[in-house]
Amino acid sequence: MADPFRIQSNPGVQPALPTPAHPRAASTQASSFAETLAEAQNLKFSNHAQKRLEKRNITLSDEGLSRLNSAVVKAEKRGGQESLVLMDDLAFIVNIRDRLVVTAMDADSRRDGVFTQIDSVVFADPAEDQPGRVDES
């Protein structure tokens, strides 16, 4: 089985994979760096989202995962429950309470432009656009 999503990294740099902490993890395939980073930020990807990332050839860098996590934190602070997170040409539906990415779409797969059963929209701005500021408005 292929990794559910890929990361972009510098050539020649291989991320270290964690050693499984319990027997169940030892029986599964090693986690990718992106999965490890997502777990460290308490983000989870549903099976559906993992399949969509793979099928649509969507890659998330560690910076992209960090932006996604920051957007989830923003939505959580504002009381969001089911949020549409927009990041560059990608869209993610996230269950905020469970910190669960439900699905992922690229520009081609969101042609209809209709999103239902969401209560908020969050823009996952690049980190350089947010130099330590928190918008309290």
C-alpha atoms as a printed R data frame, in Angstrom:
    type eleno elety resid chain resno       x      y       z
1   ATOM     1    CA   MET     A     1   0.000  0.000   0.000
2   ATOM     2    CA   ALA     A     2   1.335  3.412  -0.902
3   ATOM     3    CA   ASP     A     3   1.644  6.172   1.684
4   ATOM     4    CA   PRO     A     4  -1.668  8.041   1.916
5   ATOM     5    CA   PHE     A     5   0.014 11.328   1.070
6   ATOM     6    CA   ARG     A     6   3.415 12.501  -0.015
7   ATOM     7    CA   ILE     A     7   5.639 15.227   1.285
8   ATOM     8    CA   GLN     A     8   7.936 17.575  -0.523
9   ATOM     9    CA   SER     A     9  11.430 17.770   0.889
10  ATOM    10    CA   ASN     A    10  14.923 18.788  -0.028
11  ATOM    11    CA   PRO     A    11  16.675 16.257  -2.287
12  ATOM    12    CA   GLY     A    12  18.951 13.925  -0.396
13  ATOM    13    CA   VAL     A    13  17.243 14.566   2.943
14  ATOM    14    CA   GLN     A    14  15.389 11.563   4.277
15  ATOM    15    CA   PRO     A    15  13.106 12.075   7.290
16  ATOM    16    CA   ALA     A    16  13.622  9.638  10.133
17  ATOM    17    CA   LEU     A    17  10.670  7.329  10.728
18  ATOM    18    CA   PRO     A    18   9.531  6.809  14.297
19  ATOM    19    CA   THR     A    19   9.791  3.451  15.998
20  ATOM    20    CA   PRO     A    20   6.305  2.054  16.637
21  ATOM    21    CA   ALA     A    21   5.298  2.501  20.283
22  ATOM    22    CA   HIS     A    22   2.836 -0.388  20.520
23  ATOM    23    CA   PRO     A    23   2.367 -3.862  18.939
24  ATOM    24    CA   ARG     A    24  -0.481 -2.795  16.641
25  ATOM    25    CA   ALA     A    25   1.701 -0.079  15.089
26  ATOM    26    CA   ALA     A    26   4.529 -2.552  14.640
27  ATOM    27    CA   SER     A    27   2.299 -4.699  12.433
28  ATOM    28    CA   THR     A    28   1.366 -1.829  10.136
29  ATOM    29    CA   GLN     A    29   3.463 -0.182   7.478
30  ATOM    30    CA   ALA     A    30   5.873  2.533   8.700
31  ATOM    31    CA   SER     A    31   4.365  6.008   8.976
32  ATOM    32    CA   SER     A    32   5.416  8.698   6.572
33  ATOM    33    CA   PHE     A    33   6.955 11.915   7.847
34  ATOM    34    CA   ALA     A    34   3.783 13.775   6.910
35  ATOM    35    CA   GLU     A    35   1.657 11.362   8.969
36  ATOM    36    CA   THR     A    36   4.019 11.761  11.904
37  ATOM    37    CA   LEU     A    37   3.871 15.552  11.647
38  ATOM    38    CA   ALA     A    38   0.083 15.480  11.395
39  ATOM    39    CA   GLU     A    39  -0.102 13.293  14.516
40  ATOM    40    CA   ALA     A    40   2.238 15.646  16.359
41  ATOM    41    CA   GLN     A    41  -0.141 18.492  15.508
42  ATOM    42    CA   ASN     A    42  -3.111 16.298  16.496
43  ATOM    43    CA   LEU     A    43  -4.521 16.264  12.964
44  ATOM    44    CA   LYS     A    44  -5.983 13.054  11.635
45  ATOM    45    CA   PHE     A    45  -7.007 12.130   8.106
46  ATOM    46    CA   SER     A    46 -10.047  9.932   7.548
47  ATOM    47    CA   ASN     A    47  -9.688  6.930   5.246
48  ATOM    48    CA   HIS     A    48 -11.767  8.854   2.717
49  ATOM    49    CA   ALA     A    49  -9.421 11.864   2.898
50  ATOM    50    CA   GLN     A    50  -6.350  9.646   2.549
51  ATOM    51    CA   LYS     A    51  -7.822  8.021  -0.551
52  ATOM    52    CA   ARG     A    52  -8.690 11.428  -2.048
53  ATOM    53    CA   LEU     A    53  -5.170 12.741  -1.409
54  ATOM    54    CA   GLU     A    54  -3.708  9.711  -3.154
55  ATOM    55    CA   LYS     A    55  -6.239  9.587  -6.012
56  ATOM    56    CA   ARG     A    56  -5.954 13.293  -6.731
57  ATOM    57    CA   ASN     A    57  -2.168 13.257  -6.369
58  ATOM    58    CA   ILE     A    58  -2.303 15.961  -3.701
59  ATOM    59    CA   THR     A    59   0.970 16.484  -1.896
60  ATOM    60    CA   LEU     A    60   1.295 18.193   1.463
61  ATOM    61    CA   SER     A    61   4.623 19.527   2.632
62  ATOM    62    CA   ASP     A    62   5.375 19.876   6.323
63  ATOM    63    CA   GLU     A    63   4.726 23.620   5.849
64  ATOM    64    CA   GLY     A    64   1.358 22.781   4.267
65  ATOM    65    CA   LEU     A    65   0.417 20.569   7.195
66  ATOM    66    CA   SER     A    66   1.432 23.331   9.571
67  ATOM    67    CA   ARG     A    67  -0.777 25.810   7.680
68  ATOM    68    CA   LEU     A    68  -3.668 23.351   7.785
69  ATOM    69    CA   ASN     A    69  -3.189 22.882  11.522
70  ATOM    70    CA   SER     A    70  -3.092 26.667  12.080
71  ATOM    71    CA   ALA     A    71  -6.356 27.023  10.159
72  ATOM    72    CA   VAL     A    72  -7.966 24.334  12.332
73  ATOM    73    CA   VAL     A    73  -6.832 26.212  15.449
74  ATOM    74    CA   LYS     A    74  -8.354 29.440  14.047
75  ATOM    75    CA   ALA     A    75 -11.671 27.701  13.359
76  ATOM    76    CA   GLU     A    76 -11.657 26.130  16.807
77  ATOM    77    CA   LYS     A    77 -11.119 29.530  18.494
78  ATOM    78    CA   ARG     A    78 -14.095 30.933  16.586
79  ATOM    79    CA   GLY     A    79 -16.405 28.006  17.425
80  ATOM    80    CA   GLY     A    80 -16.278 26.273  14.041
81  ATOM    81    CA   GLN     A    81 -17.466 22.684  13.931
82  ATOM    82    CA   GLU     A    82 -17.329 21.611  10.279
83  ATOM    83    CA   SER     A    83 -15.015 23.924   8.366
84  ATOM    84    CA   LEU     A    84 -13.948 24.390   4.800
85  ATOM    85    CA   VAL     A    85 -10.229 25.168   4.865
86  ATOM    86    CA   LEU     A    86  -8.914 26.846   1.715
87  ATOM    87    CA   MET     A    87  -5.178 26.640   1.082
88  ATOM    88    CA   ASP     A    88  -3.773 27.795  -2.250
89  ATOM    89    CA   ASP     A    89  -5.679 25.701  -4.836
90  ATOM    90    CA   LEU     A    90  -6.683 23.038  -2.289
91  ATOM    91    CA   ALA     A    91  -9.815 22.686  -0.187
92  ATOM    92    CA   PHE     A    92 -10.243 20.525   2.907
93  ATOM    93    CA   ILE     A    93 -13.370 19.743   4.893
94  ATOM    94    CA   VAL     A    94 -12.350 19.371   8.545
95  ATOM    95    CA   ASN     A    95 -14.287 18.217  11.595
96  ATOM    96    CA   ILE     A    96 -12.832 20.740  14.032
97  ATOM    97    CA   ARG     A    97 -13.787 19.045  17.316
98  ATOM    98    CA   ASP     A    98 -12.138 15.761  16.290
99  ATOM    99    CA   ARG     A    99  -9.352 17.543  14.339
100 ATOM   100    CA   LEU     A   100 -10.234 15.162  11.489
101 ATOM   101    CA   VAL     A   101  -9.711 15.998   7.819
102 ATOM   102    CA   VAL     A   102 -12.783 14.479   6.198
103 ATOM   103    CA   THR     A   103 -11.919 15.070   2.557
104 ATOM   104    CA   ALA     A   104  -9.478 16.926   0.319
105 ATOM   105    CA   MET     A   105 -10.007 18.506  -3.080
106 ATOM   106    CA   ASP     A   106  -7.839 20.158  -5.662
107 ATOM   107    CA   ALA     A   107  -8.994 22.806  -8.145
108 ATOM   108    CA   ASP     A   108 -10.166 20.190 -10.669
109 ATOM   109    CA   SER     A   109 -12.256 18.191  -8.202
110 ATOM   110    CA   ARG     A   110 -14.088 21.222  -6.781
111 ATOM   111    CA   ARG     A   111 -15.458 22.415 -10.116
112 ATOM   112    CA   ASP     A   112 -19.044 22.642  -8.850
113 ATOM   113    CA   GLY     A   113 -17.961 25.039  -6.121
114 ATOM   114    CA   VAL     A   114 -20.754 23.935  -3.780
115 ATOM   115    CA   PHE     A   115 -19.931 22.882  -0.231
116 ATOM   116    CA   THR     A   116 -22.695 21.755   2.111
117 ATOM   117    CA   GLN     A   117 -22.872 20.933   5.809
118 ATOM   118    CA   ILE     A   118 -20.161 23.386   6.842
119 ATOM   119    CA   ASP     A   119 -20.451 26.231   9.314
120 ATOM   120    CA   SER     A   120 -17.262 28.144   8.594
121 ATOM   121    CA   VAL     A   121 -14.611 28.882   6.005
122 ATOM   122    CA   VAL     A   122 -10.971 29.405   6.993
123 ATOM   123    CA   PHE     A   123  -8.111 30.579   4.801
124 ATOM   124    CA   ALA     A   124  -4.853 28.755   5.539
125 ATOM   125    CA   ASP     A   125  -2.519 31.628   4.822
126 ATOM   126    CA   PRO     A   126   1.186 31.081   4.229
127 ATOM   127    CA   ALA     A   127   3.251 31.329   7.412
128 ATOM   128    CA   GLU     A   128   5.183 34.374   6.164
129 ATOM   129    CA   ASP     A   129   1.890 36.289   5.971
130 ATOM   130    CA   GLN     A   130   1.278 35.645   9.683
131 ATOM   131    CA   PRO     A   131   4.393 36.738  11.583
132 ATOM   132    CA   GLY     A   132   3.212 35.743  15.045
133 ATOM   133    CA   ARG     A   133   0.020 37.752  14.950
134 ATOM   134    CA   VAL     A   134  -3.329 36.495  16.134
135 ATOM   135    CA   ASP     A   135  -6.429 38.068  14.650
136 ATOM   136    CA   GLU     A   136  -8.816 38.725  17.514
137 ATOM   137    CA   SER     A   137 -11.554 40.382  15.446
